[in-house]
Amino acid sequence: MSSSSTPVIGVLALQGDVREHLVALAEADALARPVRRPEELAEIDALVIPGGESTTMSKLALLFGVMEPLRARVAAGMPVYGTCAGMIMLADKILDGRDDQETVGGIDMVVRRNAFGRQNESFEQGVAFTGLEGGDVHGVFIRAPWVESVGAGVEILASLHEGTEAEHIVAVRQGNLLATSFHPELTGDHRVHAFFVEMVRAVSHGG
Ligand SMILES: NC(=O)CC[C@H](N)C(=O)O
């Protein structure tokens, strides 16, 4: 771990909206860099897994040999933030995935891919996010997953209501792992990234 107060945060750069996360992290006062190879994983304090396509990301992570090193670092407590496809990658269990699709795992949750359905492929909605000041976050949902269920150790940070129907969980935290169904990196509002950078600082300073 870096001992400086500016954490080095990688963005998993196999596929997806890497550049937007690099910009958002830099604006949230982190040193951000793309990460592709196992040896690059060893040089970061924390990681963002971007949105994109989780089936492709899974395949490339296996191909590049980063899946196992990533699992090892997650098990060792490295903070990771996953958005959308990145949320899927952090799920211990997924529904509607491809048969050969693997995840990094780490969050005790069941995530359903493309959960909001075809009619609702992409939409934008205000999201009340526990722990963030300044009002709703602007939620950009693109073929987004939702969290179907969580284990006892998982904190629910945001949910959406569908009409009068059930709530769908769209943001969670378990220990040093954070995941959102939506894409704060596509908005100019970097409060969720700043929230993650604070999580990373807390870990670094705590030793
Ligand atoms: N915007 C996104 O990241 C979409 C996620 C995509 N539907 C998947 O399953 O990976």
The ligand as an SDF file (V2000), in Angstrom:
LIG
                    3D

 10  9  0  0  0  0  0  0  0  0999 V2000
  -23.7800   -0.6750  -18.8990 N   0  0  0  0  0  0  0  0  0  0  0  0
  -23.3920   -1.8640  -18.5340 C   0  0  0  0  0  0  0  0  0  0  0  0
  -22.3370   -2.0510  -17.8990 O   0  0  0  0  0  0  0  0  0  0  0  0
  -24.2590   -2.9960  -18.9760 C   0  0  0  0  0  0  0  0  0  0  0  0
  -23.9510   -4.3080  -18.3370 C   0  0  0  0  0  0  0  0  0  0  0  0
  -24.2640   -5.4380  -19.2890 C   0  0  0  0  0  0  0  0  0  0  0  0
  -25.6740   -5.5670  -19.5040 N   0  0  0  0  0  0  0  0  0  0  0  0
  -23.6730   -6.7320  -18.7570 C   0  0  0  0  0  0  0  0  0  0  0  0
  -24.3370   -7.6870  -18.5530 O   0  0  0  0  0  0  0  0  0  0  0  0
  -22.4920   -6.7880  -18.5360 O   0  0  0  0  0  0  0  0  0  0  0  0
  1  2  1  0
  2  3  2  0
  2  4  1  0
  4  5  1  0
  5  6  1  0
  6  7  1  0
  6  8  1  0
  8  9  2  0
  8 10  1  0
M  END
$$$$
